[in-house]
Amino acid sequence: MTIGIFFLIFFTLIVVGTPIAVVFGAMAALPKILNNSFPYTIEAAIRSMVSGLDSFTLLAVPLFMLSGIIMARGGISKKLFNFFAYFIGNKTAGMPCAVIITCMFYGAISGSSPATVSAVGSMTIPFLITLGYDKVFSTALVTVAGGLGVIIPPSISYIVYSSASNASPSALFIGGIFPGMLIGLALMICAYIHCKKNGEDKNILKENYEKIKKIGFYPLFKESFFALLTPIIILGSIYGGVASPTEAAAISVLYSLIICIFVYKTLRIKDLWAIIVEGSKTYITILFIIAAATAFGRAITLLRYPQVINGSILGNISNKILILFIINAILLVFGMFLDNIPNIMILTPIFLPIIKDIGMDPVHFGIMMTANLAIGMVTPPMGINLFVASSMTQVPVLKIAKASIPFLIAFFIALLLIVFIPQISLFLPSLL
């Protein structure tokens, strides 16, 4: 079967609405069905699916997801926002920037982009509207800033990429810190330009800022201290050599339970069953996708499609910059149609040989890929952040997408810097 026909069938199944796990499984079995001499049997595909989940690293995914759900139910995002607003809430675009910083910190807790949009947006969007900011602008701001959830470590996307590429999850985690901060800064500059151009209601802003100011630094710090400590505990345990990323994920679950039940008392023990059920329902979908994608990856490897694509690109293009532009363009397009986890499982085995041939570090590539796919989460037709934000605010998806364009431009500029200045991603891992 030619590579063109194979991927035509693949995308046709996706377009007609076939569940992505079923698509992966069917495409893994298709070569054997069409050619009985193909060595990858259906039984072997099933074994690949089972062995693909036999990974200590992947255990971190459900644990970080559970930790993020606990923190969301515990109202952590409000405590973080009030603390950051205390410092910059009286500045131009101070409140929108506080929202972006809150997304960065919440991303360091949940590791998920949609979870960040949901947890931070449910609290901050109504608040921004009461401050006089446009509803569509406020929704677009959180929608794009929520993308930081997969870039700021710990990131579920990094864990999945690590499993697919054998790159160090610890190196990916620490390597994602500066890129995440850079993108956050770019979004804050964009928010500042918007507020400077369109103006703000200074009287309402001053009134609300004074309410936060009256609480005082110490009470706000005391209230948010344990939430602020979460990413430090998670990342510190990894880089201090105390725990692996998977063990750190287990620590994050235990820590989130302690602070939400016993410190903040925003959760009760009887709430835990509902939280576990919610986490299980979310993870079971990802579980099947990862399992089926492992079999799919093995099938395309035996079909030698990565080598064909590698030869086509490197055989016709020798300029490294042009190759990187092509790869980024493909990542951006794929991100518009598929979620980041199936994209990582599809594209990693295809592009990994190419980036190694042009001398690109796999850790740098993993961060670049994740940043590209984060943009895809905010672009139609399948941008999941758009749908999460739209369901919260009832703003039409296309309206949010249109209002997101300036933020996406800022995001893309930061992405270019990440792509062409490797040290942004590799400086901290080089210190390990």
ChimeraX attribute file (.defattr): number of C-alpha atoms within 10 A of each C-alpha:
attribute: neighborCount
match mode: 1-to-1
recipient: residues
	/A:1	10
	/A:2	8
	/A:3	14
	/A:4	9
	/A:5	9
	/A:6	15
	/A:7	12
	/A:8	11
	/A:9	13
	/A:10	17
	/A:11	14
	/A:12	12
	/A:13	18
	/A:14	17
	/A:15	10
	/A:16	8
	/A:17	10
	/A:18	13
	/A:19	12
	/A:20	21
	/A:21	19
	/A:22	16
	/A:23	21
	/A:24	28
	/A:25	22
	/A:26	18
	/A:27	23
	/A:28	26
	/A:29	20
	/A:30	19
	/A:31	22
	/A:32	16
	/A:33	14
	/A:34	10
	/A:35	10
	/A:36	10
	/A:37	10
	/A:38	14
	/A:39	13
	/A:40	19
	/A:41	18
	/A:42	18
	/A:43	10
	/A:44	16
	/A:45	21
	/A:46	18
	/A:47	14
	/A:48	21
	/A:49	23
	/A:50	16
	/A:51	13
	/A:52	19
	/A:53	18
	/A:54	12
	/A:55	10
	/A:56	12
	/A:57	18
	/A:58	21
	/A:59	17
	/A:60	23
	/A:61	24
	/A:62	21
	/A:63	24
	/A:64	28
	/A:65	25
	/A:66	26
	/A:67	24
	/A:68	27
	/A:69	22
	/A:70	26
	/A:71	26
	/A:72	23
	/A:73	15
	/A:74	21
	/A:75	18
	/A:76	27
	/A:77	25
	/A:78	18
	/A:79	19
	/A:80	26
	/A:81	25
	/A:82	23
	/A:83	26
	/A:84	21
	/A:85	22
	/A:86	23
	/A:87	16
	/A:88	16
	/A:89	24
	/A:90	18
	/A:91	15
	/A:92	19
	/A:93	21
	/A:94	22
	/A:95	27
	/A:96	26
	/A:97	27
	/A:98	23
	/A:99	30
	/A:100	26
	/A:101	23
	/A:102	28
	/A:103	32
	/A:104	26
	/A:105	24
	/A:106	33
	/A:107	31
	/A:108	29
	/A:109	35
	/A:110	31
	/A:111	28
	/A:112	27
	/A:113	29
	/A:114	24
	/A:115	25
	/A:116	33
	/A:117	31
	/A:118	19
	/A:119	24
	/A:120	28
	/A:121	27
	/A:122	19
	/A:123	16
	/A:124	23
	/A:125	26
	/A:126	16
	/A:127	15
	/A:128	20
	/A:129	15
	/A:130	14
	/A:131	19
	/A:132	16
	/A:133	20
	/A:134	14
	/A:135	17
	/A:136	21
	/A:137	21
	/A:138	24
	/A:139	31
	/A:140	30
	/A:141	28
	/A:142	27
	/A:143	33
	/A:144	30
	/A:145	33
	/A:146	33
	/A:147	32
	/A:148	33
	/A:149	29
	/A:150	30
	/A:151	35
	/A:152	34
	/A:153	31
	/A:154	32
	/A:155	29
	/A:156	25
	/A:157	27
	/A:158	31
	/A:159	28
	/A:160	23
	/A:161	30
	/A:162	23
	/A:163	21
	/A:164	21
	/A:165	17
	/A:166	12
	/A:167	17
	/A:168	18
	/A:169	24
	/A:170	22
	/A:171	21
	/A:172	30
	/A:173	26
	/A:174	24
	/A:175	26
	/A:176	31
	/A:177	19
	/A:178	19
	/A:179	26
	/A:180	27
	/A:181	17
	/A:182	19
	/A:183	27
	/A:184	25
	/A:185	18
	/A:186	21
	/A:187	26
	/A:188	24
	/A:189	16
	/A:190	21
	/A:191	24
	/A:192	19
	/A:193	15
	/A:194	17
	/A:195	16
	/A:196	12
	/A:197	9
	/A:198	9
	/A:199	14
	/A:200	17
	/A:201	10
	/A:202	14
	/A:203	11
	/A:204	13
	/A:205	20
	/A:206	16
	/A:207	13
	/A:208	16
	/A:209	21
	/A:210	15
	/A:211	11
	/A:212	18
	/A:213	19
	/A:214	10
	/A:215	12
	/A:216	13
	/A:217	14
	/A:218	11
	/A:219	12
	/A:220	18
	/A:221	18
	/A:222	12
	/A:223	18
	/A:224	21
	/A:225	15
	/A:226	20
	/A:227	25
	/A:228	19
	/A:229	13
	/A:230	20
	/A:231	21
	/A:232	13
	/A:233	16
	/A:234	24
	/A:235	22
	/A:236	15
	/A:237	17
	/A:238	21
	/A:239	16
	/A:240	10
	/A:241	8
	/A:242	11
	/A:243	17
	/A:244	20
	/A:245	27
	/A:246	21
	/A:247	18
	/A:248	22
	/A:249	26
	/A:250	20
	/A:251	20
	/A:252	25
	/A:253	20
	/A:254	13
	/A:255	20
	/A:256	25
	/A:257	21
	/A:258	14
	/A:259	20
	/A:260	23
	/A:261	18
	/A:262	13
	/A:263	13
	/A:264	16
	/A:265	13
	/A:266	15
	/A:267	20
	/A:268	12
	/A:269	11
	/A:270	8
	/A:271	12
	/A:272	14
	/A:273	10
	/A:274	10
	/A:275	16
	/A:276	14
	/A:277	12
	/A:278	14
	/A:279	20
	/A:280	16
	/A:281	11
	/A:282	14
	/A:283	17
	/A:284	12
	/A:285	13
	/A:286	18
	/A:287	19
	/A:288	19
	/A:289	22
	/A:290	26
	/A:291	24
	/A:292	29
	/A:293	30
	/A:294	27
	/A:295	28
	/A:296	25
	/A:297	24
	/A:298	18
	/A:299	26
	/A:300	20
	/A:301	14
	/A:302	13
	/A:303	18
	/A:304	14
	/A:305	18
	/A:306	22
	/A:307	17
	/A:308	13
	/A:309	16
	/A:310	18
	/A:311	13
	/A:312	11
	/A:313	15
	/A:314	15
	/A:315	10
	/A:316	9
	/A:317	12
	/A:318	11
	/A:319	10
	/A:320	15
	/A:321	13
	/A:322	11
	/A:323	18
	/A:324	18
	/A:325	13
	/A:326	13
	/A:327	18
	/A:328	20
	/A:329	13
	/A:330	13
	/A:331	23
	/A:332	20
	/A:333	15
	/A:334	21
	/A:335	28
	/A:336	21
	/A:337	20
	/A:338	20
	/A:339	18
	/A:340	30
	/A:341	20
	/A:342	20
	/A:343	19
	/A:344	28
	/A:345	24
	/A:346	19
	/A:347	19
	/A:348	20
	/A:349	19
	/A:350	21
	/A:351	17
	/A:352	19
	/A:353	17
	/A:354	21
	/A:355	19
	/A:356	12
	/A:357	12
	/A:358	15
	/A:359	10
	/A:360	16
	/A:361	15
	/A:362	21
	/A:363	27
	/A:364	23
	/A:365	23
	/A:366	25
	/A:367	28
	/A:368	24
	/A:369	27
	/A:370	26
	/A:371	29
	/A:372	25
	/A:373	30
	/A:374	30
	/A:375	25
	/A:376	27
	/A:377	28
	/A:378	28
	/A:379	27
	/A:380	18
	/A:381	17
	/A:382	17
	/A:383	25
	/A:384	24
	/A:385	32
	/A:386	29
	/A:387	23
	/A:388	18
	/A:389	26
	/A:390	20
	/A:391	13
	/A:392	15
	/A:393	17
	/A:394	12
	/A:395	17
	/A:396	14
	/A:397	21
	/A:398	15
	/A:399	15
	/A:400	26
	/A:401	22
	/A:402	15
	/A:403	16
	/A:404	23
	/A:405	15
	/A:406	17
	/A:407	23
	/A:408	24
	/A:409	15
	/A:410	19
	/A:411	25
	/A:412	17
	/A:413	15
	/A:414	21
	/A:415	24
	/A:416	14
	/A:417	15
	/A:418	23
	/A:419	23
	/A:420	12
	/A:421	12
	/A:422	16
	/A:423	17
	/A:424	19
	/A:425	28
	/A:426	21
	/A:427	13
	/A:428	17
	/A:429	18
	/A:430	11
	/A:431	8
	/A:432	9
